[in-house]
Amino acid sequence: MHDERALLEERLNRTLKERIRPAVYGETAPLELAVWTVPDEPVPVAEALRATYEPAAVGDDWGAPWSTSWFRLTGSVPESWQGKQVEVVLDLGFTHPGPGFQSEGLAYTAEGLPIKGIEPRNTYLPVDGREVLFYLEAAGNPTILDFHPFLPTPLGDKETAGTEPLYKILKAELAVFRPQVWHLMLDIEVLQSLMRELPDHDPRRHKVLHALDRAMDALDLNEVAATAELARAELAGVLSLPANASAHKVSAIGHAHIDSAWLWPLRETVRKCARTFSNVTKLMDEYPDFYFACSQAQQYAWMKEHHPHVWDRVREKVRSGQFVPVGGMWVESDTNMPGGEAMARQLVHGKRFFLDNFGVETEEVWLPDSFGYSAALPQLIKLSGSRWFLTQKLSWNQINKFPHHTFWWEGIDGTRIFTHFPPVDTYNSSLSGEELARASRQFAEHAKASRSLVPFGYGDGGGGPTREMMETAHRVADLEGSPTVRVEPPREFFQAAQDEYPDAPVWAGELYLEKHRATYTTQAKTKQGNRRSEHLLREAEHWSTAAALAGHEYPYEDLDRLWKTVLLHQFHDILPGSSIAWVHREAEATYARVASELKALTAQAIDALKGDGDDQLTFDVLGGDAPRPFVAPVDGVLDNGRLRVTIDADGIVLSVLDLEEDREVLPPHGFAGMPQLHRDNPNQWDAWDIDPFYRNWKADLIPSERVDAQDGVVVRAKFGNSVLTQTIRLREGAKQVDFDTEVDWQEREKLLKIAFPLDLRAEVSTAETQFGHLHRPVHTNTSWEAAKFEICAHRYLHVGEPGYGVAVVNDSTYGHEVTRTTRDDGGTTTTVRLSLLRAPRFPDPETDQGEHRFRYALVVGAGIPEAIDAGYRINLPPQAVRGSNAPEPLVRTDNPAVRVEAVKLADDRSGDVVVRLYEAHGGRARASISTSFAYQAIQETDLLERPLAGASAEVVLRPFQVITLRFTR
């Protein structure tokens, strides 16, 4: 027969677009509109119900950027519509197809009870009764990531966004919903989507197309509603044929990835959650087989605080099993940059919230969108009582395709976690034929496994699944040519997948994302706020514990609140620096407040401990001595008998001589601490990405002046409109050169790095990660190593050759780079560079502009133990205090490989002392634990301080093992 496929598909496309979709709604009747524009920030519904409303109409402009307008919708259902399904249909002036990226609203009853959200793909409200009265809280959120993405815009901050309305009311009416036309539309969309994925030679494709053609013949285009059932009858046969016995199995789970801040501020995320949770709980009433997985305990807590009716509905659906808490973390955190204890607390606070409020033990850690995953995470997942891990973001790799979709992920200590990476390559699926076919086609484990997970629902900005998606799920549940689809909770998928494939392959080490590498650097003040907060929390807990052991009150509520504030800001678009200006402006102020409160708590505890004398005391959580003074420069040279640092007249560090080893650390013509400037114009995702071609242009920022001070050498470099000032110091008795750097940064689309060229041949770099370190090859033999041209390190990065090493430590920098070259003299230069500042223009056009201060140091002749010591010390300087009672360390170990990371009182307020330790050197370690307080017994616990086993003060740890000990007093 003749090939008429193109002709028939054109017929189908036009009929669906121009006749069937518009016929889903029949008769219409206008609604009466009134509006109240909120003067400033959003208000509770009770205040909106009391407000004075002004007349409004379709066609009116509304919605200045970040404003809120409350619309009152009133009307009467015509008597002639009796017995018909009636809905309110709204169009707020949607300009972008994606929900969550523009104007959106939440509808309320006249009594102030939330109903559901209104978004571009979810525009209806159910009507029950003759008289209609709704209130709609409409958010005038601007579209930041537009059809032309990454363009600088002032819309990302309320202070710069302007006041001109962005939207126009386009539709507000009552309409008769025609379910028979709607079901026909869905039948056609499912079959059309399926057909497009079938190969041309597949008989199924042809049979589906001709069934669709027959349906078009049965449909009277002038009487679509009257003939819809006839058309559906022509499709019943092809919709009823079952899937192949060997078809891939898809576990579909409703989802709405809601970024806790991104292209909107934190306050707007609270409302996004209310809209989305209202949507899905309403959908659960209509579809008892609908399950919705929701992570981020913080978002539940917002509902509990701000939207009690939404919270009650969530609790109701958690009890029914349809609303499924997952993730076990306070937020979907970045996992590259949070410190070890912070990563532990993400799991502690998240899991405890779900246990306390729902009695639910979450078992899956759910991080679909974070920008790479630390190799320390598997151990922490297991220690939290969780069993499984899910990620999606690895599909964004630029160079190398990740080889597995179901695998065991092995961490730095050897712990393995069963992990799934959905081959559908999205966490915002609509269950389309294209997506389901992709999930099956790309699944890497077909030989031994048969199932994958697909999260479906509108996300990033929220919205969640729709009734159309649930109807699609029913149609593709068992359909020839498609994977089978079952809507079920994640736990059922993970258990079945692990039972089916217990010998899945193993991936050892970090899950490095070959993209978004600039997130280690962008928005430096946000990163500094995080690092400083983590260490201030450690000090506040430590000294508050010491004070409590001496009889004073422990600040449980304050510490809990402050920890949760810091954990919130570790969300994967806040800490990485990829949010709008508003988010980072607020973050800077929040970190300042957190620092002030934590310093006050620490001061209060120290005051309770120090006594009334006037002796010079040192309060140091690391248990060290008071720092030694800096040496004064002589002829520009800093010399303390162990190191000699030579600085020329311009301020260039020409030489770092290790006097004990009689070894020059710098290579010929290599300058330590040299600032270097690069052009920084990534192809896309400006705040997120560094592309490798940035290296093609580089300028050394040669100092223009030098001043010798009593405690060091001050050098200054001017470039563009910016100024960089370095103070270079050397302490008595130290083998460490300190750099205190201030930058008045006024560059655009530039990258500032600090270079430390070293005369040694390093095979690997060793970067601190949570509770340990990670070795990465310095060579670029394969595309996997070459892709890691920018890497993350915490407090130290070490490079060395047998017998000699050097570390670079820092107080707030995460982005690093390590390269290696061979010189003309045959020697090898290994260069470590820190990434200090960037200046991308999207989404915040003023990123990093202004004054900054960084502290970093070159640690000479250092092994890993010395690097660890220096990294701790630069972040936790001792406090000099006047008093009479010198403090004893609360907890000591007799092995420097076993580090104390946290000392606190137990969360259950029993008065027990909880101590977290870990093996830091990467080998087996035995240690004796001593305390300055008396205790009756010791138990080993999980991260949530639940007992695992009896313990003693003698511990034996495997490499990088984390252990939590609970001392009963």
N, C-alpha and C positions, 0 to 999 in steps of 0.2 A: 504494500500500500504506500501511497505517497506520504512523505514526511511533512506533516503540518504542525509540528510542535511549536515552532516560533509563532505561527499565526494564532494557535489556540492559547498560548501563554499570554500573548498580548491581549486577547479577548478577556481572559481571566483577570489580568491586572486592572484593566480599565473598569470592568464590571464591579470588582471588589472596591476599588477606590471611589468611583463616582456614583454607584447605585446602592451597594449593600451596606457599606459602613455608614453613609449618611442616613440610611433607613433604620438604623438601630433604634433611634428615637422617632416617635410619630408626632402626634399633636403637641403643641407647646402653648404655654400661657406665661405672660411676663410676671416677674416678681417686683414688688416695691422695695426699693433700696433706700437705706439711710446710712450715714457714715459718721464715725467719731475718730478723729486723728489724734493719737496719743501724743502729748506734747514732747515727751522725751523717750526714755527707755520703756520697755514693755511693762505692763501692769497685770495683776491677777484678774481673773475673769470677774470676780465680784465687783471690782472697781469699774470694769467695762460695762457691766449690767446697769450700774447707777448713772452712767455718763449721759450727757445730752447729745443726741444725734441730729445731724442736719440732713436734709433731703439729698439724695444722690441718684444717678441714673447711668444706664449703660452708655458708654462713650466717654464717661468722665475720666480725667487723669487722676492718678493717685500714686502714692508710694515714692516719696523721696528716699534716697539710699539709706538703708538700715532703719527706716521708720516703721511704725506699726499703725495700721488703720483697722478699726473694728467696723464691720458692716452688719447692719440688721436687715435680715431678709424676711419679708412677710408676703403672704399671698393665700389664695383659696383655690383648692382643687375643683375644677368645674364638675357639676353634677353628672354631666355626660361621660365622665371618665370613671364612674363608679365601677369597681371590680377590676380595674386595670392597674398594672404596676406603675407607680408614679415616682419620679425622682427629680430632685433639684439638680440642674446642670449649670456649672459655673466655669467661666474662663476669665481669670484675673488679668488677662493680657499677656499670657505666656509667650515668651519670645525665644525660648530655647527648648528643645525636645526633652532634655533630661530633668527628671525630678531632682529637687535638692540643690539646684544651682541657680535659682532665681526666686521670684515671688512664690510663696506657698502659704497655706492657711490651715487653721484648725477650727472646725465647726463645733459649736456648743448648743445645747438646748437652752430654752428660756430660763431653766433652773440652774444653768451654769455647768452642766455635765458634758464632758467632751464626747463627741460622736466619732469623727474620723477626720483625716487630713484631706486637703484639697491640693492637688499638684497636677502638672501637665498630663500625666498618664493616669490620673485618678481624680476625675472631675465631678463626681456625683455624690449626692447625699440621699439616703433613703427617706421616703415620705410615708408617714403612717397617720392617716386621718385626713379630714377636710381642710383644717386650718394649718397654715405653715408659719412657723416663727423660729428662725435660727439666728445665731450670732456667729460671725466668722472673724476670727483674729487673723488678719492678713499681714504678712511680713513683706516689706518692700526690700527684700534682699537683692543687691545687685548681682549681675552675672559677671564674675571675675574671669573665669576660664571660658572665653567666648569662642565663637566660630573661628576666630583668628587668635589662637592661643598665644600666651607668653608675651603679649604686648603690655608695656608698663601702663598702669592705671592708678589714678588717685582714689578709686572706689574702695580700696582695701582698708580704709580707716574712716570712721565716722567724722573725724576732724578735718578730712580733706576731700570727702566725697561729694560735697555740694548739697543743694536742697531742691533741685529740679525733680519733678516726678518722673519715674522711670516707666510706669505702666499705665494702661488704659483698660477699664472694665469692658470686656467684649461680649460677655454673655452672662445673664442671670435669669433663669427661667425654670418653670415647671415643664416637665416633658413626660410623655408616656413611653415607658421602656418596653421594647418589643423583644421578649426573650427568644422567640423563634428566629428572628433575624440575627440576633446576637449569636445564637448557637450556630447558625449557618455560617456567619462570618468566621467563627472559630474553627469550624470544620474545615473550611476552605484554607484558612491560614495554616493550620497544622499540616494539611495534605500538600499544600503548595511548598511549604518550608521543607517537608520531607522529600518531595519530588526533586527539588533543586539539588539535593545532596546525593541522589542516586545516579550512578553512571548511566551514560546514554544507552548502553547495551542491556541494561537491566530491565527485564519485562515488567517489573513492578512499577518502574517510572512511567512506562507507557500506559499501563492500566490505570494508574492514578490520574494521569493527565486526561484520559478519555472519560473517566468517571466525572472529573470536574467539568469537562465539556458538556456531558449529558446534563449535569446539574444546571449549567447555564441555559441549556435548551428548555429545561423545565421551569425556569424562573422567568416570570413576566416582569420586565424591567419597569413597567408602569404600575405594577401591583406586587412589589417585592414582599411585603409582609404577608399578603394573601397566598403567595406561592412559595414561601420559604420552606415549608415542610415538604413540598413536592421535590424541591431541589435537594433537601437533606436526604430524602429517600434514595436518591441516585448515588449518594456518597456512603450510605450505610454499609454496603458490601466491602468497599476498600478500607473502611475504618474498622471493620470487625475482624480482619485477618490477623492472626497472632504473629508475634515476633519469632524469629528463628530460634531454635533450641539453643544455639551457641551464641546468641546475641549478648553483647556487653550489658552488664547490669549497672544501672545508675541509681544511686541513693540520692534523692533530691531532698534538700532541706531548705525551708523558707529562711530568708536571711535579709538583713538590711545593714550593710556595713555603714556605720555612722561615724565619720571622723569626729573625734571629740573637740577638735578645732581644726580649721584648715582655711578655707576661703570664706570663713565666717568666724565670729568670735565665740568664746565659750558660752556666753549667755544664749546665743542662738542655737547652740547644740542642745541645750535643755529643751527648747521648743521643738527642735527636730525630733528628739526622742518622744516627746508627748504626741506629736503628729503620727509618727511611725507606729508607736505602741498602740495608739488608738486604732489605727488602720488594721493592724494584725489581730488584735483581740476581737474586733468586729468581724473580721474574716473568719476567725475561728468559730464564731457562732454559726456562720453559714456553711462552713466546711469542717465537720468534725474530724476529718482525716488530715487536716492541715497542721503541720508542726513548724515551729519557728525557733531557730537557734539564735540566741542573743548573748554576746559577750559584754565585757566592760562593766564591772560592778559599779563604777562611778556613775554610769548612766542610769542604772536602777536607783542608786542613792539620790540622784537628782529628782527622779519621779517621786520618791518617798518624801522628799523635802518640799518640792514645788507643785506637784500635781497629784494630790492624794487620791483622786478618783481614778486616774490612770494607774497609779500604784495598786489600788485595790483590784482593778481588772487584771493587771499583770499577775498578782498573787493568785487570783482565781484560776487563771489559765496555767500557771505553774503547777498548781494542785491537780489540775486535770491532765497534766502531762503534755499539753500542746505548746506551751511557752517554755522553751528549754534553755536554762542558763548554761553557757559554755565559757570556756576561756580560762577561768580560774585566776584572772589577773584584774587589778584595779582598773587599768585601761589597756588597750592594745598598744603596748609600749614599744618604743624603739628598743632593740636589744643589743645594739652595738655599743652605745655610750653609757647607759646607766651602770653604776658601780655594782659590785657583787652583792652587797647588803641590800641595795635598792631593788635589784632584780628579785632577791628573795622576798622582800616586802611586797613587791607587786603581786606575787603569788599568795603570800600570807593574807594580805588585806582583801584580795579578790575572793579567795576561797572561803575565808571566814565570813564575808558578807553573805555569800550564798548559803552557807551552813546556818548562820544565825537567823536569816530572814526566811529561808525556804526549806531548811533541812536537806539541802541538796549538796552532795559531794560531786563537784565537777571533776571529770576525769580527762578531759581533752583540753589542751592549751591551744587556743584558736587565734592565730596571728596571720591572716591572709595577706595583709598589706604592708607589713613592716619591711624596712629596707635592708634585708640581710639578717642573719641569725647567728648569735654568738655560740661558739662551741662549748661554752659553759652551761648552756641552757638544759641539755638533757639531764644532767645530774640534779639541777634545781627542780625540774619538772617532776622527777621521781621522788625527790625529797618532800615535795608538796603533797604527795599522795595521788598525783595524776599519772596517767598511763600513755596518753597519745598526744600527737602534735600534728597540727594542720597549718600549711602555708600555701600561698598562691603566687607570691610576688616573684619567685624565681623564674617564672615564665617571661619576665622582662629582661632577662640576661641579653646583653648586646652581642656577645661573641659565642659563647659556648652553651649548647643546649644541655640542660641538666638531664642526666641519663635515667633517672628513676621517677616513678610516680607513687609507688608504695615501697617503703624501705625502712630499715632500721638506721636511726641516726645515732652515731657514737660521739660522745662528748670527750673533752680533754682528759677526763678521769677514767674513761672506759665505759661509763653508763650508756646504755642503749635505750632509745625510745622509739616505739612504732610510729611511723610518720607517713602522712599522706599529702601529696602535692597534686591537686585535682587536674587531670589532663584537659578539662574544659577550658582552662586558661582564663577564667573570670570568676569573681565572687559576686557578680551582678547578673547572673543568667536570667533569661526569660523562658528557658526550656525550649528554645527554638530548634527546628530541625538542624540548622547549621551548627548550633552549639552541641547538641547531642551527638551529631556525627563526628564533630571534632573530638569530643571526649573519647569516643570509641577509637577513632583513627589514631590519635596520639598516645593512647595508653601504652606504656612501655612494657607492661608486665603480662601481656596476653598469654604467654606460654604457660604461666603458672597461676595466674590470678584472673578474675573475671569481673571485678567491680570497682567503681570509682564514685566519688562524691561530687555533687553539683550543688553549690549554694545558689538559690534563685531568689530574685527580688531586686528592686531598685535600691542602689546603695551609694556609698560615699557621702552624699548629702541626705541619705535616708529615703524613706518612702515605703520600702518593703515590697512584698509580693502583692499581687492584685488578684481579683476574681478571675480575670482572663488567664493568668498563669496557672491557677488551680484547675481551671477547665482544660487547659492544655495538658497538664499533668495527667488528668484522667484519660485524655484521648491517646496519649503516647505511652500509657502504662504497659501495654502489650500490643504493639503495632508492628506489622511486617515492615522490614526495612529500617527499623529504628532500634536503638538499645531499649531494653525494658526500663521502666521508670517506676520507682516506688518512693513515695514521700514518707520519710521516717526520720527519727531523731539521729543525730550523729553517733551516739553510743552504739546503736544497732549496726550502723555501717562499720564502725571501727572494730567491733567485736567479730563481726562476720569476716571482715577483711583479714584480721589477724589470724582467725581460726583457719581460713582458707590458705594463707600464705605465711606460715610461721617462720619459714626460712628465707624471707625476703632479703635482698642484697643489703649491704652495709655501706653507708657513707660516713667516713670519719672526718671530724673537724668542722670548721665553720661552714655555714651555708652562705657563702659570699655572693652578694648581689652585684652583678656586673653592670651596674647603673647606679645613679643617685649617690655617687661617691662624695659629692660636695656636701652632703648632709653631715659629714664629720666636721665641717668648718663654718657653714653659713650661720648667720646670726650669733656672733661670738658671745654677746652678753647673755643670751639665753643659755648657752653652754656653760659659761662661767657661773651663772646662777645655779645651775644644776650641780656642778662639781662642788661649789662652795657649800650648798645646802646639804649635800650628802655628808660632808665632813663635819659641818656644824651639828647635824643630827647625831652623829657618832659621839661627839664631845658632850652634847646635852644629855644623851642617854647615859653615858658613862658616869659623868659627875653627878647626875641626878640619882643614879643607882648608889653611888658611894654615899651621898647625903641621906638617902632613904635607909641605908644600912646603919647609919648613925642616928636614926630616929626621926628624920624629917619626911615630909610628905612627898610622894613621887607624882610628877605631873602627867598622869596617864592620859587625860583628855587632851591636853595641849599637844603632847607628843603624837598622839594618834591623829589629830587634826592636821598637824604640820607635816607628818609623813604623807598623808593622803594628798595634801596640796602639792608636795614635791612629786609624788607618783603621778598625779594628773598631768603635770607639765612634762613628764617623760613620754607623753603620747607621741605617736610616730609622725606627727606633723608639727609638733611644738618643739621638742628638743632638737630634732633635725634641722629646724630653721626654715621650714617650707610653708609657713602660714603667712597670712596677710599681716600688714603692719600693725593693725589693731591688736592681734594676738600677742605679738612680741612686745609691743609697748606695755600691755598689761602684764605680761610675764616678767618684764624687768621690774616693775613696781611690786609685783607679788614676791619675787625673790628678795627684794630689799626688805619687805615686811617680814618674811620668813627669817632672814638673817637677824633682824633686830630682835624678834621674839626668841630665837634660839640662843643668841648671845645673852639675853636677859635670863633665860632659864639656866644657862651654864654659870653665869655670874652669881645667881641666887644660890646654886648648889655649892659653888666654891666658897662663897661667903659663909655658908653653914659649916664648912670644913676647915677653913684656914686658921681659925683662931684669931686672937686679938693682938698678937705681937707685931714687931716691925722687921722681922727677918726677911731676907730676900728668898722667896720660895719659887719653885718651878712646878706648875701643874701641867703634866704632860700625859696624854692618854697612851702614848707610845712607851712611856717609862724611861725616857732618856734624860740626859743632862741638859743644863742650860746651854744655848748655842754660844760658840766662841765668837770673839769679835772679828771683823774684817781687817785685813792687812792694808796698810796705806801704800799707794804706788810710789816707786822710786824710779825716776827717769822713765816713767811710763810702764814700767815693769811691775807686775804683781808677783811676789815670791814669798812662799811660806815655808820653804825648806823641803816641801814634798812636790810642789808644782811651781813652775816658773812660766808666767803668762806674759808674752811680749806684745805690746800694742804700739803701733807706729804713730807718728805725729797726726795723722788724719783720723785715727781711731780704729784702724783695722787690726784685728787680732791675728798677728803673723805667726805666732808660735805658742804651742802649749806643750811644755817639756815636762815629762814625768821624771823627776829627779831621782826617785827611788829605783826606777828601772833603766834610767839613762836612755829614755826613748821619746822621740818626737811624735806627738799624736797626730799632727796635721801633715798632709802630704806637701810636696813642693808646690808653691804658689797656691796653696789652699788657705782660706781665711775662715776662722771659726765664727759662727753667729752672723754670717753675712746675710742681710736682708736682700731678697730678690723679688722682682716684680714681673708678673706675666699678664699678658692679655688673656681675658677669660670670657669667651663667647661660645658657650655650648650650643649644640644644634637645637636643643629643646630643653624644657624643664629647667629654666635658668637657675633657680635657687637650689635645685636638686643635683645637677650634673656638673662634673668636670670631664671634658673630653680630652683625649690624649694629645691632640694637636696644640693644647695650650703651651706645651713645652717648646714650640717652634719659635717663640719670641720670649726673650728674657733680658732683664736689665738688672745688673748689680747696683744696689743703692749704696754707693760709696759715701762714707761719712764726710761731712764738710767741716766739722769742727770737733775738737776734743778738749775736755776740761778735767784736770786731775782733782779729785776730791779726797777727803781724809779717809773715806771708806771704799774707794774704788775709782774707776775712770768713767766719765760721762761722755758719750759721743752722740752726735746728732747728724741725721741725714734729712735733706729736704728734697721732695720730688713732687712734681705737679703742684697741687694745692695742699699737700700733706706733709707732715713732719713726723719723723721717727726718732725717738731718743732712747738710747741704751745706756744703762748703768751696769758696768762690768765689775764684778767683785770676786774676791777670794778670801775665804775664812782661814783663820789660823788653824793649822793641823789638818785641813781638808784637802781631798783630792777632787775637788768639784769647783768648776768655774760657774758662777751665778750670773744670769742675765736678767735684769729687770727692765722691761721694754714698755715704753709708752708711745702710742701712736695716735696722732690726730689724723684720722682717715677720711679723706675727701675725694677718693677715686671712684670711678664708675667702670664697672665691668673689668675689674682687675683682680688679681690674686696675689697676695703677699705671702711669701714663704721665707723661712729662716734656714740657712744651709750650714751644716756641720760636715765638711769633708774630712775623712779620717784615713790615715795611712795604715790600713789593714785590709785583709781579704776575708770578708764574711760570706759564708755560704748561705746563712739564713739570718733573718732578723727575728728578734724575739720581742713580742709586744704583750704588755699586760692586758689581760681580759679579766672578766669576773672570776675571782677565786683561782687565779693561776695565770698562765701565759700561753701564747700560741706562737709556734715557729712557722715562718713563711719563707720559702726559697727566695733568694735575692736574684737568681738568674731568671731568664725569660725563655727557657727552652721550649715551652709549650704555650699554646694560647691561654691555658688556664692561669699560668703564672703571669704572662704578659698582661692579662686583664686586671690584675691586682696592682695597677700602677699607683693607686692611692689606697691606703690602708688605715684601719682604725687601731689606735693604741690608747690605753688609759694613762696611768701616771708615769710609765716608763717605756722606752724602747731600747733594746740592747742589741749591739752587733759586736762580733768578735771573731778572732781566729784562735786556734789552739794556744793557750797560755796567756792570752791578752784580750781584753775587751773594753768597750766603752759604752756608756749609756747616756741617753738624753732623757731627762725627766722634765715634767711640766706641771703647772697648777690648774690648767683649764683647757688644754689643747687636745683634740682627738685625731685630726687628720695628719697623716704622716706619709712619707715617701722614702724608699730606700733603693738606691741604684749603685751600680758597680762599674768601674771602667779600669782599663789597663793603661798605664802611663808609658811614655817613651822610654823611661828608665827601667821598664820591666816590672815596676811595682804596681800594686792594685790600690785604687782609691775607692773606698766605700763611703757614699754620701748619704747622710740622714737629713731629711728636710721636714720641718714642721710647717703646716699650713695654718697661718694665723687669721687672715681676713680675706673676705671676698666682697664683691659689690654688685651682685646680680640685680636686675631691675624688675623681676617678676617672681612672686606676686607682690613683693614690697619694693617699690622703686627707690626707697631710701635705705636699703639693707646695709647695716653695719656703719653707716655714716656717723662720724663723731669720734669721741675720745675713748681709747681702750688702754688697758694695762695687762701685760702678760708677764709671767715669771717662768723661766725654764733654766736648765743648767746642764752643763757637760760634765759627766762623772767619769773620771779617768782611771784606767786600770781596774775596771769593775767587772766582776762576774754577776750572775743573776742575783745572788743574795745582796750584793751592794746596790744593784739597781733597784731592788725592792725597797731597801732601807731608804734610799734617796727619794724614791717616788712617794713613799709615805710621808717623809719629813717635809717635803716642799708643800704638801697639802695639809699637814697637821703640825704647824709650828707650835712649840710649847708656849705656855702663858706664864709670864713673870708676875708674881703676886706677893704682896707684903702680908706676913702673918706669922704664926708661931708653930703651926702643925704641918709638917711636910707630909704630903700624901704618899701612902704606899700604893703601888699598883693593885687594882682589885684582883687581877688574874695575871699570872705569869706562866710561861712555858720555858723549859730548860733546853729547848731545841729551836734555833732561829728559823728552821724550816716550817715549824708549826706556828702559824700566826693567829693572833686574836683579832677578829674582825668586828665583833659587837659584844657589848656587855649591857644587859638591861634587866629590868624586872619582868617576870612572866606576865603575859597579857591577861591571865585570869585573875590577877590581883591577889594571888596567894602569898606574895612576898618572896617566892622562889627567884633565884637569879639564873638567867639564861645567858649562856656564853656560846657564841659561834666562832669556830676555829676552822682553819683549812691548812692543808699542806701546800706550801707556796713555791718550792724549788723544783718540783717535777719529779721527785723520787720518793721512795718509801721513807717514812719517818716515825720514830718512836719518841714520845715526849712525856714528861711528868708535868701535870698541871697543879700549880699551887695558887692558893687564894689568900687574900688578907681578911677574909670573913670565915666564920665557922659554918659548917653545914653538916647535915645528918646523912644524906644520901645523894648519889648522882644517877641520873637517868639520861640515856641518849634518846632524843626526840626527833620528830620530823620538823619541818620548817614551822608548822603550826603549833609546835610545842606539845604535840601529842606523843605519848611514850612509844618507843620502838624496842628498847632493850635496856637491861641494866648496864651500868658503866662504872668505871673507876677513874681515879685521877691519872692512871697510866693509859695512854692512848697509843695506838699504832695505826697510822694512816697510809693509805695507798697514794700514789701521785695525784695531787690536786683534790684529794677527797675533802669534802665539807662535812663537818660534824657539828651538831647542836647538842650541848650538854645543859641539863637542868639540875641546878644545885638546890636541894631542899634544905631550908634552914631550920 
